[in-house]
Amino acid sequence: MTDPVLHVQIDETICQGTGYCARIASHVFKVTDGVGVVIDPHPSEDHATILEEAATVCPTRAITY
């Protein structure tokens, strides 16, 4: 049986580049040219709680996982 894999995405069309996600989960997100970027699209399931926090604080709800 394989472990569930997270698949993190940012909708760049609605991202405002606030950087909240990068402050909360810098191992998964960064901001480049005013837009959030996913640097680790498949973090371990251990990071689900922190990803939920990052997605929740995103003012445009641009983060999915």
C-alpha positions in Angstrom: 0.0 0.0 0.0 1.4 3.4 -0.9 1.2 6.5 1.2 -1.2 9.2 0.1 0.6 11.9 -1.7 -0.2 15.5 -1.3 -0.3 17.6 -4.5 0.1 21.3 -3.7 -0.9 23.9 -6.2 -1.3 27.7 -6.3 -3.7 29.3 -8.7 -1.5 32.1 -10.0 -4.4 33.9 -11.6 -5.8 34.8 -8.2 -2.6 34.8 -6.0 -1.9 38.2 -4.7 1.7 37.4 -3.6 1.1 38.3 0.1 3.7 35.7 1.1 1.7 34.3 4.1 2.1 30.8 2.7 5.9 31.2 2.4 6.1 32.4 6.0 4.2 29.5 7.3 5.6 26.7 5.1 8.9 28.0 3.5 9.8 24.4 2.6 6.8 24.3 0.2 6.3 27.9 -1.0 8.1 31.0 -2.0 7.1 34.3 -3.6 8.8 35.2 -6.9 7.9 38.3 -8.9 4.9 39.0 -6.7 3.4 35.5 -7.1 3.4 32.5 -4.9 5.3 29.5 -6.2 5.2 25.9 -5.1 8.8 24.7 -4.6 7.8 21.2 -3.3 4.5 20.1 -4.9 4.6 16.7 -3.2 5.5 17.2 0.5 5.0 14.3 2.9 1.7 13.7 4.5 3.3 14.9 7.7 3.0 18.5 6.4 -0.8 18.3 5.9 -1.5 20.4 9.0 0.8 23.2 8.1 -0.5 23.2 4.5 -4.0 23.5 5.8 -2.9 26.6 7.8 -1.2 28.1 4.8 -4.3 27.5 2.6 -6.5 29.0 5.3 -4.6 32.2 5.7 -4.4 32.8 2.0 -6.6 35.8 1.4 -7.7 34.6 -2.1 -7.8 30.9 -1.3 -5.4 30.3 -4.1 -3.8 27.2 -2.5 -5.1 23.7 -2.9 -3.5 20.4 -1.8 
